[in-house]
Amino acid sequence: MKINSENHFIIRSGWLRAAVLGANDGILSTTSLAIGIAAASTTRDPIVLATIAGVVAGALSMAAGEYVSVSSQSDIENSDLEREKNELKNMPDSELAELTDIYIKRGLSAEVAHEVAIQLTAHNALEAHARDELGINEITQAKPFQAAMASAFAFIAGGILPLLVALFAPVKSMVILQYVFAIVFLAFSGALAAKAGGSNMLKGIIRICLWGTVAMCASALVGYLFGVQVG
C-alpha cells in the first residue's frame, strides 16, 4: 500500500514567522513613519526621504535583530545538545531510563517504552534525546541566517508599498491614503500568512488591522501634536 506524504504547516514555522513579522513590520512601521511626517509636513520630499530611510534602517535592524535573537536560541540548543552528548557518554544507563520514562508518561507500557528506548538509542541516541527530551528537531531547530534574510527581505517588500504611496499620493490627503492603503496591505499580508500557516484567515486579518490602526493613529497624533510644519 502506498503511503501518501503529508504537508505539515509546522515545517514552515522557521522562515514563516520571520517573513510575516518582517512584512507586517515593514508595512506598519514605514506607514506609521510616513503618517507622522505627513501630519507635520506640507511638501512631499521629507515624507519620501523619511520613508526611504525607514525602509533601509528597518530592514537592517530586522535582519540584525533576528540573527542575534535566533543565534541566541541556537546557542542554547547547541549547549543542551553538548550536555546530552556528555551524559550519553558518561551515564548511558541513566539516559536510557530517562528516555523510557518519557515514553511511559506518553502512554506506552513499561515494557514497550523500554524496548522503544533501546531501539531508538541504538539507532541514534542523541537524536532521540534531542527530539523527545529537549524538543529539538530538524524542522524547528533555530536557523539564524535563514531567519535574518527572510525578515530583511520581507521588511523591504512590506516597506516598498507605503513608499509607493508616499511617491504618488497627493500630499494633502497623504495621511488618509497611507492609512487606507496600509489597511489593505496589512489585510492581504494577514490573509496570506494565515493561509500559509493553515490558520483562520479572518482572525489573522482582524488582528493585524486592529493593532495596525492603533499604531498608525498614534503616529498621526504625534505629528499633529508637535505641529511642526516641515517644508
MARVOBA-810235 format. One line per 5 residues: number of its first residue (from 1); their letters; for each residue x, y, z of N, C-alpha, C. Coordinates in steps of 0.05 Angstrom, whole numbers, plus 5000, padded with zeros to 4 digits. Last residue first. Example, Ala and Ser with C-alpha at 12.3 -4.5 7.8 and 13.67 -1.06 7.14 Angstrom:
residues 2
2	SA	5257 4955 5142 5273 4979 5143 5258 5001 5157; 5264 4886 5156 5246 4910 5156 5264 4934 5156
end
This chain:
residues 231
231	GVQVG	5176 6438 5112 5174 6445 5083 5177 6474 5079; 5139 6419 5166 5164 6414 5152 5160 6421 5122; 5112 6445 5223 5108 6444 5194 5135 6442 5180; 5096 6414 5280 5120 6426 5266 5116 6423 5236; 5060 6392 5315 5052 6415 5299 5075 6429 5285
226	FLYGV	5056 6356 5356 5080 6372 5354 5076 6396 5336; 5005 6335 5344 5010 6348 5370 5035 6365 5369; 5010 6312 5293 4993 6335 5297 4999 6350 5323; 5047 6270 5304 5053 6291 5284 5036 6316 5288; 5019 6241 5343 5045 6253 5350 5051 6276 5330
221	LASAC	4976 6224 5312 4971 6241 5334 4997 6256 5343; 5001 6189 5276 4988 6213 5266 4984 6234 5288; 5016 6149 5313 5036 6164 5297 5025 6190 5287; 4966 6131 5330 4985 6142 5350 5006 6159 5336; 4947 6110 5283 4933 6132 5296 4951 6146 5316
216	MAVTG	4982 6068 5276 4982 6090 5256 4968 6114 5268; 4970 6034 5320 4997 6044 5316 4997 6069 5297; 4915 6022 5311 4924 6035 5336 4952 6048 5332; 4918 5996 5262 4904 6021 5264 4912 6036 5289; 4946 5950 5276 4958 5969 5257 4945 5996 5259
211	WLCIR	4910 5924 5308 4934 5935 5321 4949 5954 5302; 4871 5913 5267 4864 5927 5292 4889 5940 5304; 4899 5884 5229 4887 5910 5222 4880 5926 5246; 4914 5838 5256 4935 5856 5246 4924 5883 5239; 4862 5817 5270 4883 5821 5290 4904 5842 5280
206	IIGKL	4835 5810 5221 4825 5828 5242 4846 5836 5262; 4868 5771 5196 4864 5798 5184 4855 5818 5205; 4865 5727 5230 4890 5739 5224 4888 5767 5213; 4809 5716 5227 4822 5723 5253 4848 5737 5249; 4805 5702 5173 4791 5726 5183 4803 5735 5210
201	MNSGG	4837 5655 5170 4845 5679 5155 4831 5704 5166; 4862 5610 5216 4838 5624 5207 4845 5651 5195; 4920 5574 5188 4903 5584 5210 4879 5599 5198; 4961 5556 5155 4938 5539 5159 4920 5548 5182; 5002 5589 5140 5005 5575 5165 4982 5557 5172
196	AKAAL	4984 5609 5092 5009 5594 5092 5013 5578 5118; 4938 5635 5111 4936 5613 5092 4961 5596 5092; 4961 5674 5144 4943 5654 5155 4940 5630 5137; 4991 5703 5106 5005 5689 5128 4987 5668 5141; 4949 5723 5075 4969 5706 5063 4984 5690 5084
191	AGSFA	4921 5754 5112 4908 5732 5099 4928 5712 5087; 4960 5792 5125 4949 5775 5146 4936 5750 5134; 4968 5816 5075 4990 5803 5089 4980 5783 5110; 4917 5839 5067 4928 5819 5048 4950 5803 5061; 4916 5873 5111 4896 5853 5108 4905 5830 5089
186	LFVIA	4959 5907 5098 4960 5890 5122 4940 5867 5121; 4940 5932 5052 4965 5916 5051 4966 5897 5075; 4895 5957 5073 4892 5938 5051 4916 5920 5050; 4920 5990 5110 4900 5971 5120 4896 5949 5098; 4950 6022 5076 4964 6005 5095 4945 5983 5105
181	FVYQL	4912 6050 5048 4928 6031 5033 4942 6011 5053; 4892 6082 5091 4875 6064 5075 4890 6042 5061; 4939 6110 5109 4924 6092 5127 4907 6072 5111; 4953 6138 5063 4972 6120 5075 4958 6100 5093; 4907 6169 5057 4913 6149 5037 4934 6129 5047
176	IVMSK	4909 6203 5103 4887 6185 5099 4893 6162 5079; 4959 6229 5093 4954 6214 5118 4932 6194 5114; 4953 6254 5042 4973 6233 5047 4967 6216 5071; 4924 6294 5021 4909 6272 5032 4927 6248 5038; 4964 6330 5006 4942 6339 5023 4926 6316 5035
171	VPAFL	4996 6301 4970 5006 6308 4996 4984 6315 5016; 4971 6246 4932 4971 6275 4937 4979 6281 4966; 5018 6191 4920 4993 6202 4931 4994 6232 4935; 5070 6177 4903 5049 6183 4883 5023 6195 4894; 5105 6167 4945 5115 6178 4920 5093 6189 4902
166	AVLLP	5075 6143 4985 5089 6169 4990 5098 6183 4965; 5062 6096 4959 5041 6115 4966 5053 6142 4971; 5113 6073 4957 5099 6080 4932 5076 6099 4936; 5120 6065 5012 5138 6083 4997 5125 6092 4970; 5083 6026 5025 5078 6054 5034 5097 6074 5021
161	LIGGA	5113 5985 4995 5085 5992 4990 5078 6020 5000; 5163 5977 5016 5161 5989 4989 5132 5998 4984; 5156 5948 5063 5162 5977 5064 5159 5991 5038; 5149 5895 5047 5127 5909 5060 5131 5939 5060; 5200 5885 5025 5175 5881 5009 5152 5896 5021
156	IFAFA	5231 5895 5070 5234 5912 5046 5209 5910 5029; 5214 5853 5103 5210 5881 5112 5212 5900 5088; 5230 5809 5073 5201 5813 5078 5196 5842 5086; 5285 5815 5077 5272 5817 5050 5242 5822 5053; 5291 5808 5133 5300 5832 5119 5286 5836 5093
151	SAMAA	5269 5757 5144 5259 5780 5157 5266 5806 5142; 5301 5723 5113 5272 5724 5109 5260 5749 5121; 5352 5734 5136 5346 5740 5108 5316 5742 5102; 5344 5715 5189 5352 5742 5184 5346 5751 5156; 5330 5661 5182 5311 5679 5195 5318 5708 5189
146	QFPKA	5377 5641 5159 5352 5639 5145 5331 5659 5156; 5414 5651 5201 5417 5665 5175 5391 5664 5159; 5393 5618 5245 5396 5647 5246 5397 5661 5219; 5352 5571 5258 5369 5576 5235 5372 5607 5232; 5333 5523 5307 5339 5551 5300 5358 5554 5277
141	QTIEN	5290 5469 5290 5316 5479 5300 5322 5507 5290; 5244 5447 5271 5241 5471 5288 5267 5482 5298; 5264 5405 5238 5243 5424 5228 5242 5449 5244; 5300 5375 5268 5309 5389 5244 5289 5411 5235; 5287 5387 5338 5288 5371 5315 5296 5388 5291
136	IGLED	5279 5387 5408 5294 5398 5385 5294 5378 5362; 5259 5371 5457 5241 5383 5438 5255 5396 5415; 5288 5343 5495 5292 5372 5493 5273 5386 5474; 5266 5291 5492 5272 5303 5518 5274 5333 5516; 5257 5279 5438 5237 5272 5458 5242 5284 5486
131	RAHAE	5301 5302 5408 5273 5305 5400 5254 5301 5423; 5347 5290 5437 5342 5318 5427 5312 5322 5421; 5342 5235 5443 5340 5253 5467 5335 5282 5459; 5346 5219 5389 5323 5211 5406 5320 5229 5430; 5396 5239 5375 5372 5249 5361 5347 5243 5377
126	LANHA	5430 5209 5409 5428 5238 5412 5403 5249 5399; 5421 5156 5390 5415 5163 5417 5411 5194 5420; 5400 5123 5340 5413 5149 5343 5405 5161 5370; 5394 5066 5347 5393 5079 5321 5407 5106 5321; 5397 5055 5401 5415 5041 5383 5416 5055 5356
121	TLQIA	5355 5088 5418 5382 5094 5428 5403 5080 5410; 5313 5062 5395 5319 5089 5386 5347 5097 5395; 5315 5013 5423 5318 5013 5394 5325 5041 5384; 5307 5029 5477 5331 5014 5469 5336 5016 5439; 5257 5054 5474 5280 5069 5483 5306 5055 5474
116	VEHAV	5225 5010 5460 5227 5032 5442 5252 5049 5449; 5232 4979 5507 5241 4969 5482 5244 4991 5461; 5208 5013 5545 5236 5005 5548 5248 4995 5522; 5156 5015 5526 5172 5040 5528 5201 5034 5530; 5140 4962 5532 5142 4974 5505 5160 4999 5505
111	EASLG	5142 4958 5588 5157 4940 5571 5162 4952 5543; 5107 4999 5606 5136 4999 5614 5153 4982 5596; 5065 5024 5553 5070 5007 5576 5100 5007 5582; 5056 5093 5535 5065 5066 5530 5068 5050 5555; 5043 5146 5549 5022 5126 5546 5030 5098 5540
106	RKIYI	5080 5183 5562 5064 5188 5538 5044 5167 5532; 5106 5161 5605 5088 5184 5610 5071 5191 5586; 5136 5124 5576 5116 5115 5594 5096 5137 5600; 5172 5158 5550 5152 5143 5534 5130 5131 5551; 5201 5177 5594 5187 5196 5577 5165 5182 5561
101	DTLEA	5224 5130 5613 5204 5144 5630 5188 5164 5614; 5261 5120 5573 5240 5101 5578 5217 5115 5593; 5296 5163 5580 5281 5161 5555 5257 5142 5559; 5316 5149 5631 5302 5175 5627 5285 5174 5602; 5341 5101 5619 5319 5101 5638 5302 5127 5635
96	LESDP	5381 5121 5586 5362 5102 5575 5337 5101 5593; 5409 5153 5622 5396 5166 5600 5375 5147 5587; 5429 5114 5656 5411 5134 5667 5396 5148 5645; 5463 5087 5621 5440 5073 5633 5420 5092 5644; 5501 5126 5606 5483 5114 5586 5459 5101 5598
91	MNKLE	5536 5170 5626 5514 5158 5641 5493 5145 5622; 5575 5187 5590 5583 5181 5618 5561 5167 5634; 5549 5194 5541 5575 5181 5542 5582 5171 5570; 5504 5221 5553 5501 5195 5540 5527 5179 5541; 5526 5267 5575 5511 5249 5592 5507 5222 5579
86	NKERE	5551 5289 5529 5567 5281 5552 5552 5262 5571; 5505 5299 5498 5527 5281 5488 5544 5271 5511; 5478 5335 5530 5466 5309 5525 5487 5289 5515; 5511 5379 5524 5507 5368 5551 5496 5339 5548; 5504 5389 5471 5531 5382 5480 5529 5369 5507
81	LDSNE	5450 5404 5471 5458 5380 5456 5486 5371 5465; 5453 5452 5501 5438 5429 5511 5446 5403 5498; 5484 5482 5465 5494 5477 5492 5480 5453 5505; 5449 5485 5422 5475 5471 5419 5487 5464 5446; 5407 5515 5445 5403 5488 5435 5429 5472 5433
76	IDSQS	5435 5563 5455 5423 5548 5477 5418 5519 5469; 5448 5578 5403 5469 5573 5423 5459 5556 5447; 5397 5586 5382 5414 5565 5371 5437 5558 5391; 5382 5631 5411 5366 5607 5413 5383 5583 5404; 5420 5666 5391 5419 5661 5420 5404 5635 5425
71	SVSVY	5405 5667 5338 5431 5656 5345 5432 5650 5374; 5357 5693 5341 5356 5665 5334 5383 5652 5340; 5376 5745 5357 5356 5731 5373 5357 5701 5367; 5412 5758 5315 5421 5757 5343 5402 5740 5360; 5377 5757 5271 5401 5740 5272 5411 5736 5300
66	EGAAM	5337 5793 5284 5330 5765 5281 5355 5747 5283; 5369 5841 5286 5354 5832 5309 5347 5802 5308; 5388 5844 5233 5407 5842 5256 5393 5830 5280; 5340 5848 5205 5358 5826 5199 5377 5822 5223; 5317 5894 5228 5303 5869 5230 5322 5846 5225
61	SLAGA	5356 5932 5213 5350 5927 5241 5337 5900 5245; 5352 5931 5157 5378 5924 5170 5373 5917 5200; 5299 5948 5152 5308 5922 5141 5333 5912 5155; 5300 5999 5176 5284 5978 5187 5292 5950 5178; 5334 6028 5143 5342 6023 5171 5326 6000 5183
56	VVGAI	5304 6025 5094 5332 6016 5096 5339 6009 5125; 5254 6047 5110 5255 6021 5097 5284 6009 5100; 5268 6098 5131 5254 6078 5148 5256 6050 5137; 5288 6123 5086 5306 6118 5109 5294 6096 5127; 5240 6126 5057 5263 6110 5047 5282 6103 5069
51	TALVI	5211 6159 5091 5201 6132 5085 5224 6115 5074; 5239 6206 5092 5236 6192 5117 5227 6163 5112; 5234 6220 5038 5261 6216 5050 5259 6199 5075; 5179 6227 5033 5193 6207 5017 5220 6200 5030; 5172 6270 5068 5157 6245 5072 5171 6222 5058
46	PDRTT	5204 6311 5048 5210 6299 5074 5196 6273 5080; 5176 6318 4995 5204 6309 4998 5211 6297 5026; 5124 6340 4996 5128 6311 4992 5156 6301 5000; 5100 6388 5045 5113 6380 5020 5119 6350 5019; 5081 6398 5094 5065 6409 5072 5077 6402 5045
41	SAAAI	5077 6360 5154 5091 6369 5131 5072 6379 5109; 5057 6331 5196 5071 6355 5203 5085 6368 5179; 5035 6286 5174 5018 6302 5191 5030 6328 5198; 5079 6263 5149 5059 6276 5133 5040 6294 5149; 5105 6240 5193 5118 6262 5179 5097 6277 5163
36	GIALS	5066 6201 5208 5076 6220 5227 5089 6244 5214; 5062 6172 5160 5039 6187 5170 5047 6208 5190; 5113 6150 5156 5103 6167 5135 5080 6184 5145; 5112 6118 5202 5132 6139 5199 5123 6159 5179; 5071 6083 5189 5068 6100 5213 5088 6123 5212
31	TTSLI	5093 6058 5144 5069 6074 5141 5066 6093 5165; 5136 6032 5170 5141 6051 5148 5117 6069 5144; 5109 5998 5206 5128 6019 5216 5134 6040 5195; 5075 5968 5170 5065 5983 5193 5084 6005 5202; 5107 5943 5130 5084 5959 5124 5077 5978 5146
26	GDNAG	5147 5919 5162 5154 5937 5140 5131 5955 5132; 5117 5888 5196 5132 5910 5208 5140 5930 5186; 5098 5851 5158 5079 5868 5173 5093 5892 5186; 5147 5829 5141 5128 5842 5122 5109 5861 5137; 5170 5808 5189 5184 5828 5173 5165 5843 5155
21	LVAAR	5131 5771 5206 5139 5793 5224 5152 5815 5207; 5132 5737 5162 5107 5751 5169 5113 5775 5186; 5185 5719 5164 5175 5733 5140 5150 5749 5146; 5190 5694 5214 5207 5717 5207 5196 5733 5184; 5151 5653 5207 5149 5672 5229 5165 5698 5223
16	LWGSR	5171 5625 5163 5146 5639 5161 5143 5660 5183; 5219 5601 5176 5220 5624 5159 5194 5639 5158; 5197 5564 5217 5222 5580 5220 5222 5604 5203; 5150 5538 5199 5149 5556 5222 5174 5574 5224; 5141 5501 5160 5146 5529 5151 5151 5548 5174
11	IIFHN	5129 5456 5186 5154 5456 5171 5162 5484 5164; 5078 5462 5205 5100 5468 5224 5127 5469 5210; 5044 5445 5166 5050 5473 5166 5073 5480 5185; 5057 5387 5128 5051 5399 5154 5060 5428 5155; 5035 5344 5081 5048 5370 5083 5039 5383 5109
6	ESNIK	5048 5274 5079 5031 5297 5087 5047 5322 5089; 5052 5222 5031 5065 5241 5050 5047 5264 5055; 5017 5162 5028 5019 5190 5018 5032 5207 5039; 5038 5098 5016 5033 5118 5037 5037 5146 5027; 5011 5044 4982 5027 5068 4980 5018 5088 5002
1	M	5017 4976 5000 5000 5000 5000 5018 5025 5000
end
